[in-house]
Amino acid sequence: MKHAKRPTRTQKMLMQAARLNYENWLVIKDTAEEMVIQNRQTDRTRTIRKELYK
């Protein structure tokens, strides 16, 4: 499995639109349809559908 990375500016804005604190999340995978993120403390993964937050 790849290492999670810090979010970019546009990814941070998407997380804020989904009512998440971007400081607590790392990005695992970012495609055109969805973004998979991982919590820094609990290692819980979550998927954000981009079509819902445009």
N, CA, C and O atoms as CSV, one atom per row, in Angstrom:
chain,resi,resn,atom,element,x,y,z
A,1,MET,N,N,0.847,-1.177,0.000
A,1,MET,CA,C,0.000,0.000,0.000
A,1,MET,C,C,0.895,1.244,0.000
A,1,MET,O,O,1.933,1.278,0.661
A,2,LYS,N,N,0.474,2.254,-0.748
A,2,LYS,CA,C,1.234,3.492,-0.820
A,2,LYS,C,C,1.104,4.286,0.473
A,2,LYS,O,O,0.167,4.100,1.250
A,3,HIS,N,N,2.061,5.167,0.678
A,3,HIS,CA,C,1.997,6.057,1.829
A,3,HIS,C,C,1.032,7.195,1.541
A,3,HIS,O,O,0.938,7.681,0.414
A,4,ALA,N,N,0.324,7.607,2.570
A,4,ALA,CA,C,-0.603,8.726,2.435
A,4,ALA,C,C,0.186,10.033,2.383
A,4,ALA,O,O,1.251,10.153,2.989
A,5,LYS,N,N,-0.348,11.004,1.655
A,5,LYS,CA,C,0.331,12.285,1.454
A,5,LYS,C,C,-0.499,13.428,2.035
A,5,LYS,O,O,-1.703,13.290,2.247
A,6,ARG,N,N,0.161,14.553,2.288
A,6,ARG,CA,C,-0.537,15.753,2.735
A,6,ARG,C,C,-1.403,16.292,1.602
A,6,ARG,O,O,-1.017,16.203,0.436
A,7,PRO,N,N,-2.563,16.849,1.926
A,7,PRO,CA,C,-3.459,17.344,0.877
A,7,PRO,C,C,-2.958,18.648,0.250
A,7,PRO,O,O,-2.297,19.461,0.897
A,8,THR,N,N,-3.293,18.818,-1.028
A,8,THR,CA,C,-3.005,20.062,-1.727
A,8,THR,C,C,-4.098,21.081,-1.395
A,8,THR,O,O,-5.044,20.777,-0.668
A,9,ARG,N,N,-3.957,22.273,-1.929
A,9,ARG,CA,C,-4.931,23.332,-1.646
A,9,ARG,C,C,-6.334,22.968,-2.126
A,9,ARG,O,O,-7.307,23.178,-1.402
A,10,THR,N,N,-6.448,22.426,-3.331
A,10,THR,CA,C,-7.773,22.064,-3.855
A,10,THR,C,C,-8.363,20.892,-3.074
A,10,THR,O,O,-9.576,20.829,-2.871
A,11,GLN,N,N,-7.516,19.968,-2.638
A,11,GLN,CA,C,-8.001,18.847,-1.831
A,11,GLN,C,C,-8.472,19.332,-0.462
A,11,GLN,O,O,-9.448,18.811,0.077
A,12,LYS,N,N,-7.795,20.313,0.096
A,12,LYS,CA,C,-8.221,20.899,1.371
A,12,LYS,C,C,-9.595,21.548,1.236
A,12,LYS,O,O,-10.442,21.406,2.118
A,13,MET,N,N,-9.813,22.261,0.128
A,13,MET,CA,C,-11.110,22.904,-0.092
A,13,MET,C,C,-12.221,21.871,-0.232
A,13,MET,O,O,-13.337,22.089,0.240
A,14,LEU,N,N,-11.919,20.747,-0.878
A,14,LEU,CA,C,-12.906,19.678,-1.013
A,14,LEU,C,C,-13.233,19.070,0.352
A,14,LEU,O,O,-14.392,18.763,0.630
A,15,MET,N,N,-12.232,18.895,1.196
A,15,MET,CA,C,-12.467,18.361,2.538
A,15,MET,C,C,-13.306,19.321,3.371
A,15,MET,O,O,-14.186,18.888,4.117
A,16,GLN,N,N,-13.043,20.619,3.251
A,16,GLN,CA,C,-13.846,21.600,3.974
A,16,GLN,C,C,-15.288,21.591,3.491
A,16,GLN,O,O,-16.208,21.758,4.291
A,17,ALA,N,N,-15.495,21.399,2.198
A,17,ALA,CA,C,-16.859,21.316,1.664
A,17,ALA,C,C,-17.587,20.093,2.219
A,17,ALA,O,O,-18.807,20.111,2.381
A,18,ALA,N,N,-16.831,19.030,2.510
A,18,ALA,CA,C,-17.414,17.818,3.087
A,18,ALA,C,C,-17.480,17.887,4.612
A,18,ALA,O,O,-17.760,16.888,5.276
A,19,ARG,N,N,-17.213,19.100,5.171
A,19,ARG,CA,C,-17.261,19.349,6.614
A,19,ARG,C,C,-16.254,18.517,7.398
A,19,ARG,O,O,-16.559,17.996,8.471
A,20,LEU,N,N,-15.046,18.402,6.843
A,20,LEU,CA,C,-13.959,17.711,7.527
A,20,LEU,C,C,-12.835,18.693,7.790
A,20,LEU,O,O,-12.637,19.639,7.027
A,21,ASN,N,N,-12.095,18.470,8.874
A,21,ASN,CA,C,-10.930,19.289,9.175
A,21,ASN,C,C,-9.740,18.694,8.422
A,21,ASN,O,O,-9.301,17.586,8.728
A,22,TYR,N,N,-9.221,19.426,7.442
A,22,TYR,CA,C,-8.159,18.892,6.584
A,22,TYR,C,C,-6.862,18.619,7.338
A,22,TYR,O,O,-6.018,17.868,6.849
A,23,GLU,N,N,-6.687,19.210,8.514
A,23,GLU,CA,C,-5.473,18.967,9.298
A,23,GLU,C,C,-5.435,17.549,9.870
A,23,GLU,O,O,-4.370,17.064,10.251
A,24,ASN,N,N,-6.583,16.888,9.932
A,24,ASN,CA,C,-6.670,15.546,10.505
A,24,ASN,C,C,-6.622,14.438,9.463
A,24,ASN,O,O,-6.684,13.263,9.825
A,25,TRP,N,N,-6.511,14.776,8.167
A,25,TRP,CA,C,-6.620,13.775,7.116
A,25,TRP,C,C,-5.438,13.801,6.161
A,25,TRP,O,O,-4.856,14.855,5.905
A,26,LEU,N,N,-5.087,12.627,5.633
A,26,LEU,CA,C,-4.065,12.457,4.605
A,26,LEU,C,C,-4.710,11.833,3.381
A,26,LEU,O,O,-5.679,11.084,3.506
A,27,VAL,N,N,-4.190,12.128,2.209
A,27,VAL,CA,C,-4.777,11.641,0.963
A,27,VAL,C,C,-4.089,10.349,0.538
A,27,VAL,O,O,-2.865,10.299,0.417
A,28,ILE,N,N,-4.879,9.309,0.313
A,28,ILE,CA,C,-4.363,8.029,-0.168
A,28,ILE,C,C,-4.454,7.961,-1.677
A,28,ILE,O,O,-3.481,7.632,-2.355
A,29,LYS,N,N,-5.654,8.281,-2.212
A,29,LYS,CA,C,-5.887,8.187,-3.655
A,29,LYS,C,C,-6.802,9.324,-4.080
A,29,LYS,O,O,-7.783,9.631,-3.402
A,30,ASP,N,N,-6.472,9.949,-5.213
A,30,ASP,CA,C,-7.276,11.048,-5.726
A,30,ASP,C,C,-7.508,10.830,-7.217
A,30,ASP,O,O,-6.589,10.966,-8.025
A,31,THR,N,N,-8.740,10.493,-7.573
A,31,THR,CA,C,-9.110,10.289,-8.972
A,31,THR,C,C,-10.098,11.377,-9.375
A,31,THR,O,O,-10.437,12.243,-8.569
A,32,ALA,N,N,-10.553,11.332,-10.602
A,32,ALA,CA,C,-11.505,12.334,-11.090
A,32,ALA,C,C,-12.870,12.201,-10.412
A,32,ALA,O,O,-13.582,13.196,-10.277
A,33,GLU,N,N,-13.247,10.999,-9.985
A,33,GLU,CA,C,-14.560,10.766,-9.392
A,33,GLU,C,C,-14.572,10.840,-7.868
A,33,GLU,O,O,-15.567,11.260,-7.276
A,34,GLU,N,N,-13.470,10.432,-7.225
A,34,GLU,CA,C,-13.471,10.340,-5.770
A,34,GLU,C,C,-12.084,10.586,-5.185
A,34,GLU,O,O,-11.074,10.538,-5.886
A,35,MET,N,N,-12.066,10.852,-3.881
A,35,MET,CA,C,-10.820,11.017,-3.156
A,35,MET,C,C,-10.887,10.145,-1.905
A,35,MET,O,O,-11.833,10.245,-1.124
A,36,VAL,N,N,-9.897,9.301,-1.721
A,36,VAL,CA,C,-9.840,8.423,-0.560
A,36,VAL,C,C,-8.857,9.038,0.424
A,36,VAL,O,O,-7.707,9.313,0.081
A,37,ILE,N,N,-9.324,9.252,1.658
A,37,ILE,CA,C,-8.495,9.890,2.668
A,37,ILE,C,C,-8.388,9.006,3.903
A,37,ILE,O,O,-9.210,8.116,4.119
A,38,GLN,N,N,-7.360,9.264,4.709
A,38,GLN,CA,C,-7.082,8.467,5.896
A,38,GLN,C,C,-6.871,9.402,7.076
A,38,GLN,O,O,-6.163,10.402,6.958
A,39,ASN,N,N,-7.480,9.084,8.213
A,39,ASN,CA,C,-7.327,9.893,9.402
A,39,ASN,C,C,-5.930,9.713,9.976
A,39,ASN,O,O,-5.411,8.598,10.017
A,40,ARG,N,N,-5.325,10.802,10.416
A,40,ARG,CA,C,-3.960,10.761,10.942
A,40,ARG,C,C,-3.852,9.978,12.245
A,40,ARG,O,O,-2.877,9.254,12.450
A,41,GLN,N,N,-4.840,10.114,13.129
A,41,GLN,CA,C,-4.757,9.478,14.444
A,41,GLN,C,C,-5.289,8.046,14.457
A,41,GLN,O,O,-4.672,7.162,15.050
A,42,THR,N,N,-6.429,7.814,13.806
A,42,THR,CA,C,-7.101,6.522,13.928
A,42,THR,C,C,-6.873,5.590,12.743
A,42,THR,O,O,-7.254,4.421,12.805
A,43,ASP,N,N,-6.258,6.080,11.661
A,43,ASP,CA,C,-6.027,5.315,10.432
A,43,ASP,C,C,-7.324,4.875,9.749
A,43,ASP,O,O,-7.304,3.974,8.910
A,44,ARG,N,N,-8.443,5.497,10.098
A,44,ARG,CA,C,-9.732,5.206,9.460
A,44,ARG,C,C,-9.737,5.817,8.062
A,44,ARG,O,O,-9.299,6.952,7.872
A,45,THR,N,N,-10.233,5.059,7.086
A,45,THR,CA,C,-10.299,5.579,5.722
A,45,THR,C,C,-11.715,6.028,5.399
A,45,THR,O,O,-12.692,5.525,5.955
A,46,ARG,N,N,-11.802,6.992,4.482
A,46,ARG,CA,C,-13.087,7.549,4.091
A,46,ARG,C,C,-13.014,7.934,2.620
A,46,ARG,O,O,-11.958,8.341,2.137
A,47,THR,N,N,-14.112,7.811,1.916
A,47,THR,CA,C,-14.174,8.161,0.509
A,47,THR,C,C,-15.089,9.359,0.320
A,47,THR,O,O,-16.217,9.381,0.812
A,48,ILE,N,N,-14.587,10.359,-0.403
A,48,ILE,CA,C,-15.367,11.549,-0.712
A,48,ILE,C,C,-15.682,11.522,-2.211
A,48,ILE,O,O,-14.773,11.506,-3.041
A,49,ARG,N,N,-16.971,11.515,-2.552
A,49,ARG,CA,C,-17.407,11.574,-3.940
A,49,ARG,C,C,-17.354,13.023,-4.395
A,49,ARG,O,O,-18.039,13.868,-3.819
A,50,LYS,N,N,-16.569,13.327,-5.399
A,50,LYS,CA,C,-16.372,14.700,-5.840
A,50,LYS,C,C,-17.616,15.295,-6.497
A,50,LYS,O,O,-17.818,16.508,-6.447
A,51,GLU,N,N,-18.441,14.465,-7.107
A,51,GLU,CA,C,-19.626,14.980,-7.784
A,51,GLU,C,C,-20.623,15.608,-6.813
A,51,GLU,O,O,-21.458,16.414,-7.223
A,52,LEU,N,N,-20.545,15.252,-5.541
A,52,LEU,CA,C,-21.473,15.782,-4.558
A,52,LEU,C,C,-21.082,17.170,-4.068
A,52,LEU,O,O,-21.927,17.877,-3.519
A,53,TYR,N,N,-19.835,17.583,-4.246
A,53,TYR,CA,C,-19.328,18.816,-3.662
A,53,TYR,C,C,-18.821,19.812,-4.700
A,53,TYR,O,O,-17.919,20.592,-4.396
A,54,LYS,N,N,-19.366,19.814,-5.907
A,54,LYS,CA,C,-18.937,20.776,-6.918
A,54,LYS,C,C,-19.819,21.979,-6.943
A,54,LYS,O,O,-19.598,22.891,-7.739
